[in-house]
Amino acid sequence: MVTMVLPLVVGVDGSDSSLEAVDWGVDEATRLGLPLRLVHASLWERYEGRTPSFGTDRPAEEVMAEHIVASGAERARSRNPELEVSTEVVPEDAVSALLRTAQDAFAVVAGSRGRGGIAGMLLGSVSLTVAARAVCPVIVVRGEERNRQGVSGGVVVGVGDPGQSSAAVRFAFREAEARDCVLHAVRAWLRPAHEHFDHLLTADDAADVNEEHASALLADALQDPGRDHPKVDVRPRAVEGVPHKVLQDASSEADLLVVGARRRHGPVGGLQFGQVAHALLHHAACPVAVVPEQV
């Protein structure tokens, strides 16, 4: 029986941000041995009011859409001529197109800002919505060039409470193995605001207890994935601080930051975005992978 290899999907709109996403996607697909699929939603042009005339009878949106995906494919093949690259123009809005494509994708890659981005916005609405609702992992390509290019030499994964980050941890192990780099597994912990101490227990002792508890949860979360990926150099860290700030600091020296997002039950669907994932998509110094968690 032949196992179908799901493609790595990149949303393209011709913006500089989406071209950075193409470059990142080429490198990622090459590392993982995946085909690359470039997807453009043609209605983006209509929403932005850009309908230039090309002196043909064909609709301007169609000509522009084909030009965007062709340029993206040329860029991808120039970066890696051996990579299998395909393109698709979808007559839908960008969010609907990427969410539908995500149903048969290994992951979806998006830039941090589209062509219709509003000055001052930290993250484009398309990227944020797709990251929140896609059924597969979504990587938003952001941060400094050295972080995007993968020269920092490490993957960071945020480890949450038991059962809330297992898929993210496994995704991070696979990434670290493919990149042959260190995996930094980070769990943030905080002292309770109104912690009461036994008269024999000092505040420092209580902090030690909280740190030890966080370290124990880390060890438990890493045990099974570590067994499956024995070559990965894992460096667990329990850090006192607000989770999104701790992970944002860690992202400055990372090639990829991985976080989990819980799936919401019921008819609404999508992912239940917490403060941590939302803040990191806006402020992380490197690409961010949001991985759906089954809860």
N, C-alpha and C positions, 0 to 999 in steps of 0.2 A: 504494500500500500504506500503510495507516494504522499508525503506530507506537504501540504501547500505552505509556501513561505509567504507570510504576509508582508506587504511593502511598508516602508517608512514613507509617510505622506508629509509633504511640505506645502503649506499654503503660500501661494505667490500672488503678488499684486503689482509688481514692478517697482515697489519702494526700495530704498536702500536697506531698510530693516528686513524685508523679505529676501533680498539678495544675501544678506548675512545668514538668514535662515537656510537658504539653499546651500551655501558653503558648509555650514554646520551639518546639515542633513547628509551631504555627500560624504563627509568624514565619518559620520555615525554609521551610515549604511555600509560603508567600506569596512569599518571595524567589525560590524555584526554580520556581514555577509548577506545583506538584505537588498532587494531591488528598491529603487527610489521612484516615487510617484509625485509629480508636481501637479497641484490642483489650483485652478483659478476660477473664481466665481464671477461670471460676466456681468452680473447686476451691479457690482461695485462701481463700474464706470458710470452707470446710469445714475446711481445715488450721488456720485460726486460731481455730476454735471459735465463730465468731460466727454464730448462726442465730436472729436475732430473729423474733418473730411479728408479722406484719402484718395478722392478722385475715382472711386469705384461705385458700383451699384450695391455692393455688399454693405450691411449695417456697420456703422463705425465701431459699435461695441464688439462685434464679432471679429473685425480686423484687429482691433486693439488687444482683445483677449488672446487671439492666436499669437500675436507678436510677443505678448508677455510670457506665455508658456514656452514659446520657442526660444526666447532669449534666456529664460531660466534653464532650459534643457541644454543649450549651448554652453552656458556657464558651468553646469554640472559636469558635462562631458569633458570640458577643458580641464577641470580640476581632477577628474579621474576618468580617462577614456575607456577603462574596462568596466565601469559600473553600468548596470542595467537601469536605464532611465526611461520612464514613460510620462505622458502628460494627459491632462483631462481639463476641458473647459466645461463648467457646470452652470446651467442657466438658473441659478438660485442666488439668494443672498449668501454672503460669506459664511456666516455662522451655520446656516442650514447645510451648506455644501460640505463644510469640514466635519460637522457632526455626523452627517450621513456617511461620508468617506471613512470616518473613524471606526465604523462598525466592522470594517474589514481591513484594519491596519494594525501593524505592530505598535506604532505610535504616530502621533501627529506633531509636526514641528511648525512653529509659528514665530514670526518676528514680534518684537515688543511694541511696534507701532506701525499702523498701516498708512497708506497714502492719504487717507482722509482724516488722519490724526489731528487733534486739536492741540495747539501749542499749550504747553503747561500740563497736559495729561501725562501721567507717569507710565501708563500702560494702555494700549489700544483696547477698545471695548470688545472687538472681535476676539483677540487673544484671550482676554479675561473670561469671556463667556464660554469659549470652546474649552479652556482649561477647567472651567467649573462643571461642564456638563458632558464631556466626551466619555465614551465607555472604555477607551484605551488611554494609556499614558499620553500626556501632552507636555512637550518641551517648549518653553518660551525662551528664545535666544536673546539674551540681554547681557549687559556688563561690558567691561573693558575688552579690548581686542585680545590681550594675552589670555584672559579667561575663556573667551569664545574659541580661541585657537587651540586650547588644550595644552598649554605649556606650563601651567601651574603645578601639574603633577599630582592631583588628588581629586577624589569624589567625596562629597559630604552627604550624609543621610541623617535626617532628623528622626529620632526614634521616639515615638509617642507612647501612650499607655498600651498595655497588653491588648493585642487584637486590633489595634488601630493603625499599625504601620508595617504589618508583615509583608504586604505586597511591595511597599516602597523599599523595604530592606532588601528583599530579593532582587528587585530591579537594580538597586545600587550595587549589590554584589556582582551582578552580571556586567554592569558598566565598568566597574573597577577591574574585573578580570579581562574584559575586552581591551581596556586601555593599558593593562599591565601597570596599574598605579595603586597607590595607597587608598584605602577606604577609611575615612574618618566617620565613625558612628557617634553622634552627639545626642545626648539627652540633657535638657535643661531642667533644673529643679529650683524651687523657691521655698524659702522658709515661710510657714504659715504666718499670716499677718498678726494673729492673736494667739500665738503658740504659748501654752502654759508649761512651765518647766517644773519638774520635781525638784525639791530643794537640794537634791544631790546631783542634779543634772544642770550643767551650765549651758549658756546659749551656744558656746562653741561645741559642746558635746552634742547638743541637739542638731546643729548643722552637720556634724559628722554622721549622725544617724540618717539624716535626709540624703546626704551624698551617698552613703553606703546603700540605701534603698534604691536610689537612681542607678547606681552601678550594677546592682543585682538585676534590675529590670533590663538594663542594657545587655548584660551577659545572657539572659534568658532569650531575648529577642534575636541575638546573633548566633545562637548555638546551632540551630538547624541549617540556616543558610551558609554558615561557616563550614559546616560539614560537607555541604554540597559544592562549595568553592574553596577547597583547602589551600589553593595557591595565593589567595588574596590576602594581602597584608592588612589586617584590620586593626585599627587603633581606636578603641572606645574611650569616650570622654564624658564624664558627668560634670556639667558646668552650672554653677549657680547663676541664675539670671532669668530674665523674661525670654521665653522660647524664641520668638521671632527675632529678637535682638541678638541672642546668642548665635543663631544660625546665620543671620545677616553678617555678623562679624566673621564667622567661619567661611562664608562665601567669598571673601576678598582674596583668599589664597586657594580657591578651588576652580576646577574645570567644569564641575556640574554639582548642583545642589538638588537633592531628591527629597521630596516630602510626600506624605500620603494625604488623601482626602476621602472622607467617608461618604459612601453612597446613601442617599436619602431613600427611604422606603415609601411606597405609596404612588399615587398617580402622577405626581409632579415630576419625579425622576431627577436625574442630574446628580451633582455632587454637593454635599453639605460643606461649604467652604468656611473654614474657621479663620480666625484672625491671623494665624501663623502663615498659612498658604497665601492668603490674600496680601499680607504685608510683604512677603518675600517676592511675589510676582511683581510688585511695584519697586522694591528697593534692593534686591539681591545684586551682588557685584558680579555674578556669573549666570550662565543659563540655568533655568529652574525646570525640573521635571516634576509634574504633579501626577501621582499614580493613584488610580481609584482603589479604594479598599472595600472589600466585602465585609460588612458588619452585620 
